[in-house]
Amino acid sequence: MRRTHAAKIISIFTACLAFASACRSASRIIIADDLRAGTDVMRARMTFQAPGRIWNFKFGEYAVVESKISPEATTTTGDGALENSLTTMSFWFILKGAGPGTVRVKAFQSIGSLNVGDVELSQGRSVRAEGITGVHNRLVATLTADGEEGPPWKLYLNAVTSGGGTGERTSVSYMTDGTREIVLTPVTNDAPGAKRHAIPARGYEFAENGTPLGAVQYYGGGVFGLNQSFIHLRRSLDPRTKLLLAAAMTAVMQAKSGSGD
């Protein structure tokens, strides 16, 4: 009896340690060394979200000064055993920097998943398999700098998350004005060769022609990683490029804030 009681205590203690490890806020995303050394790092605050508005993001000299978000619309197709779920929404906002310039962002987001219902193994025995293809999160946004001529920038983000958001892969994720192209690459705080975090910090690095320009961390890792966002912008960039990147990163943070990944 005593050994059984001791075993229970050890089991509970081990579970508590595992939970504490998962709850602990993980370190920040790992970005290129030269980017980390040559950037300004700003904590992004999600200070308030009024009805019909996006989060009131503010970081450094940048802030959302006006915004609107549409209600989510979800459609489900299938027969219960195999269901497709698609949630769509749109939002827009205006981001302002230190100077008079602003960038207006109009975005459309869709989140879809394929779910399998109960699969019968034998009479009276079944198993439920959900989200077999992961969650597909797609964001398309148009970024227009106030008072500037030329075509607007387009942002395309395509991500598939799995394992409750612990794993992610992306494809064709970039922003472009038709001439320049800036590629978005997912990054975490998992160091090469080291043990992977159960719930890693997540973000994207923005690079042009192989040169990192900045990065956004939209999740801080651990169970309580929400509202642990950071922006990295290379100091040597011109103010206009910084503002455009800041606007694109704000769109990513908004898109990720409610997508469950």
Secondary structure, DSSP 8 states (H G I E B T S, - for coil): -HHHHHHHHHHHHHHHHHHHHHHS--------HHHHHTEEEEEEEE----TTS---EEETTEEEEEEEE---EEEEEE-SSEEEEEEEEEEEEEEE-SSS-EEEEEEEEEEEEEEE-EEEEETTEEEE---TT-EEEEEEEEEEETT--S--EEEEEEEEEEGGGTEEEE-S-EEESSS-EEEEEEEES--TTS---SS--EEEEEEETTEEEEEEEEE-SSTT-TT-EEEEEETTS-HHHHHHHHHHHHHHHHHHHTS--
